[in-house]
Amino acid sequence: MQSNVLQFKLATRPKRLAVAKPTRLTTVCYKASDKAHTSVDWYTPPAIVKALGGRRGFDLDPCTPEDPSRLPAPTARRMIPPSQDGLAMPWPKQAFVWMNPPYGKGMEKWLGKLANHPGGGVALVPVSMETVWMHDCVLSHPNVTAILFSRGRLKFVRPDGTTGTAAPSGSLVVAYGKRAAGHLQQAQASGVLLGKFFAIQRVAQVANSNQGSANDE
């Protein structure tokens, strides 16, 4: 006698492939992806580096590519690649430093070292107001003399010097020391950098004078 009950068979599921964990790209420059999803290196426009370095230029760049020839132009007289670890290596005390640090995890270490460096320098960083490094190494650090918020997004360049697409966020230029503040102000005044310039020392002086007036009352 034929049964009208159909047997239920469990479907065999194909084995799920293990999904590769995403890796963080830690580089010495801004990273972007083109339409083919390939990684492309972008560097700070040479005109900006030159203006911020002033007539004498920068003495040290601790965050250069492994192959410095990939840079559209030299950023400093001495350039330190990742294999030499510019973060662990001691910097000459009087060296004027240019820094476009690796964006992402660990950035607070780079900014912290520059912020406490006796020779001062200039850093180009993304505008991330909520981060610890922003508060500790920029907004609250006594060695910061000036900052500039970019108007619009900076367009970084390829190794051959051609201009690429705009960065995914705004940029902040931070000056440590009197020399750096002067160069940053001049770069803004000459039009090399478009944005709002703030002299941190002047803000402190205004705050102190206001405090004095309040005490007199």
LINDA-V808158 format. One record per pair of residues at least 12 apart in sequence whose C-alpha atoms are under 10 Angstrom apart, sorted by the first residue. I is the first residue (numbers start at 1). J is the second residue. If there is no record, write none. Layout:
I_J, I_J
This chain:
24_104, 24_105, 25_39, 25_102, 25_103, 25_104, 25_105, 26_101, 26_102, 26_103, 26_104, 26_105, 26_106, 26_107, 27_41, 27_63, 27_64, 27_65, 27_66, 27_82, 27_100, 27_101, 27_102, 27_103, 27_104, 28_41, 28_42, 28_43, 28_62, 28_63, 28_64, 28_65, 28_66, 28_81, 28_82, 28_99, 28_100, 28_101, 28_102, 28_103, 29_41, 29_42, 29_43, 29_44, 29_63, 29_64, 29_65, 29_99, 29_100, 29_101, 29_102, 29_103, 29_156, 30_42, 30_43, 30_44, 30_100, 30_101, 30_102, 30_103, 30_125, 30_126, 30_156, 30_157, 30_167, 30_168, 31_43, 31_102, 31_103, 31_156, 31_167, 31_168, 32_164, 32_165, 32_166, 32_167, 32_168, 34_165, 40_158, 40_159, 40_164, 41_65, 41_70, 41_71, 41_156, 41_157, 41_158, 41_159, 41_164, 42_71, 42_72, 42_155, 42_156, 42_157, 42_158, 42_159, 42_161, 42_162, 42_163, 42_164, 42_165, 42_167, 43_64, 43_65, 43_70, 43_71, 43_72, 43_73, 43_100, 43_155, 43_156, 43_157, 43_158, 43_159, 43_161, 43_163, 43_164, 44_71, 44_72, 44_73, 44_75, 44_100, 44_124, 44_154, 44_155, 44_156, 44_157, 44_158, 44_161, 45_71, 45_72, 45_73, 45_75, 45_154, 45_155, 45_156, 45_157, 45_158, 45_161, 45_162, 45_163, 46_71, 46_72, 46_73, 46_74, 46_75, 46_156, 46_157, 46_161, 47_73, 47_187, 47_192, 47_193, 48_184, 48_187, 48_188, 48_192, 48_193, 49_73, 49_74, 49_75, 49_76, 49_98, 49_99, 49_100, 49_122, 49_124, 49_187, 49_192, 50_73, 50_74, 50_75, 50_76, 50_183, 50_187, 50_192, 51_183, 51_184, 51_185, 51_186, 51_187, 51_188, 51_190, 51_192, 51_193, 52_98, 52_121, 52_122, 52_123, 52_173, 52_175, 52_179, 52_180, 52_181, 52_182, 52_183, 52_184, 52_185, 52_186, 52_187, 52_188, 52_192, 52_193, 53_75, 53_76, 53_96, 53_97, 53_98, 53_121, 53_122, 53_179, 53_180, 53_183, 53_184, 53_187, 54_179, 54_180, 54_182, 54_183, 54_184, 54_186, 54_187, 55_183, 56_76, 56_96, 57_75, 57_76, 57_77, 57_96, 57_97, 57_98, 58_74, 58_75, 58_76, 58_77, 58_78, 58_79, 58_95, 58_96, 58_97, 58_98, 58_99, 58_121, 58_122, 59_75, 59_76, 59_77, 59_78, 59_79, 59_92, 59_94, 59_95, 59_96, 59_97, 59_98, 59_119, 59_121, 60_75, 60_76, 60_77, 60_78, 60_79, 60_80, 60_86, 60_91, 60_92, 60_95, 60_96, 60_97, 60_98, 60_99, 60_121, 61_74, 61_75, 61_76, 61_77, 61_78, 61_79, 61_80, 61_81, 61_86, 61_91, 61_95, 61_96, 61_97, 61_98, 61_99, 61_100, 61_101, 61_121, 62_76, 62_78, 62_79, 62_80, 62_81, 62_82, 62_84, 62_85, 62_86, 62_87, 62_88, 62_89, 62_91, 62_97, 62_98, 62_99, 62_100, 62_101, 62_110, 63_75, 63_79, 63_80, 63_81, 63_82, 63_84, 63_85, 63_86, 63_87, 63_98, 63_99, 63_100, 63_101, 63_102, 63_110, 64_76, 64_78, 64_79, 64_80, 64_81, 64_82, 64_86, 64_99, 64_100, 64_101, 64_102, 65_79, 65_80, 65_81, 65_82, 65_83, 66_79, 66_80, 66_81, 66_82, 66_83, 66_84, 67_80, 67_81, 67_82, 68_80, 68_81, 68_159, 69_159, 69_160, 70_158, 70_159, 70_160, 70_161, 71_157, 71_158, 71_159, 71_160, 71_161, 72_157, 72_158, 72_159, 72_160, 72_161, 72_162, 73_159, 73_160, 73_161, 75_97, 75_98, 75_99, 76_96, 76_97, 76_98, 76_99, 78_95, 78_97, 79_98, 86_110, 87_109, 87_110, 87_111, 87_113, 87_114, 88_110, 88_113, 90_113, 91_113, 91_114, 91_117, 91_118, 91_119, 92_117, 92_118, 92_119, 93_117, 93_118, 93_119, 93_120, 94_117, 94_118, 94_119, 94_120, 95_117, 95_118, 95_119, 95_120, 95_121, 96_114, 96_117, 96_118, 96_119, 96_120, 96_121, 96_122, 96_176, 96_177, 96_179, 96_180, 97_114, 97_117, 97_119, 97_120, 97_121, 97_122, 97_123, 97_176, 97_180, 98_114, 98_120, 98_121, 98_122, 98_123, 98_124, 98_175, 98_180, 99_111, 99_114, 99_121, 99_122, 99_123, 99_124, 99_125, 99_173, 99_174, 100_122, 100_123, 100_124, 100_125, 100_126, 100_173, 101_123, 101_124, 101_125, 101_126, 102_125, 103_125, 103_126, 104_126, 106_133, 107_125, 107_132, 107_133, 107_134, 108_131, 108_132, 108_133, 108_134, 108_136, 108_137, 109_133, 109_137, 110_123, 110_133, 110_137, 111_123, 111_124, 111_125, 111_133, 111_134, 111_136, 111_137, 111_138, 111_174, 112_133, 112_136, 112_137, 112_138, 112_141, 113_137, 114_137, 114_143, 114_175, 114_176, 115_136, 115_137, 115_138, 115_141, 115_142, 115_143, 115_144, 115_174, 115_175, 115_176, 115_177, 116_137, 116_141, 116_142, 116_143, 116_144, 116_176, 117_143, 117_176, 117_177, 118_143, 118_176, 118_177, 119_176, 119_177, 119_179, 119_180, 120_143, 120_144, 120_145, 120_175, 120_176, 120_177, 120_178, 120_179, 120_180, 120_181, 121_144, 121_174, 121_175, 121_176, 121_177, 121_178, 121_179, 121_180, 121_181, 121_183, 122_144, 122_146, 122_147, 122_173, 122_174, 122_175, 122_176, 122_177, 122_179, 122_180, 122_181, 122_183, 122_184, 123_147, 123_172, 123_173, 123_174, 123_175, 123_176, 123_180, 124_147, 124_148, 124_171, 124_172, 124_173, 124_174, 124_175, 125_170, 125_171, 125_172, 125_173, 125_174, 126_149, 126_150, 126_153, 126_167, 126_168, 126_169, 126_170, 126_171, 126_172, 126_173, 127_149, 127_150, 127_169, 127_170, 127_171, 127_172, 127_173, 128_169, 128_170, 128_171, 128_172, 137_174, 138_174, 138_175, 138_176, 139_174, 139_200, 141_176, 142_176, 142_177, 142_200, 142_201, 143_175, 143_176, 143_177, 143_178, 143_200, 143_201, 144_174, 144_175, 144_176, 144_177, 144_178, 144_180, 144_181, 144_199, 144_200, 144_201, 145_174, 145_175, 145_176, 145_177, 145_178, 145_179, 145_180, 145_181, 145_182, 145_184, 145_198, 145_199, 145_200, 145_201, 145_202, 145_203, 146_173, 146_174, 146_175, 146_176, 146_177, 146_178, 146_180, 146_181, 146_182, 146_184, 146_185, 146_197, 146_198, 146_199, 146_200, 146_201, 146_202, 146_203, 147_172, 147_173, 147_174, 147_175, 147_176, 147_180, 147_181, 147_184, 147_185, 147_195, 147_196, 147_197, 147_198, 147_199, 147_200, 148_171, 148_172, 148_173, 148_174, 148_175, 148_181, 148_184, 148_185, 148_188, 148_193, 148_194, 148_195, 148_196, 148_197, 148_198, 148_199, 149_170, 149_171, 149_172, 149_173, 149_174, 149_193, 149_194, 149_195, 149_196, 149_197, 149_198, 150_169, 150_170, 150_171, 150_172, 150_173, 150_188, 150_193, 150_194, 150_195, 150_196, 150_197, 151_170, 151_171, 151_172, 151_193, 151_194, 151_195, 151_196, 152_166, 152_167, 152_169, 152_170, 152_171, 152_194, 152_195, 153_165, 153_166, 153_167, 153_168, 153_169, 153_170, 153_171, 153_194, 153_195, 154_166, 154_167, 154_168, 154_169, 154_170, 154_171, 154_172, 154_193, 154_194, 155_167, 155_168, 171_195, 172_195, 172_196, 173_193, 173_195, 173_197, 174_198, 175_199, 175_200, 178_201, 181_197, 181_198, 181_199, 181_200, 181_201, 182_199, 184_197, 184_198, 184_199, 185_197, 185_198, 185_199
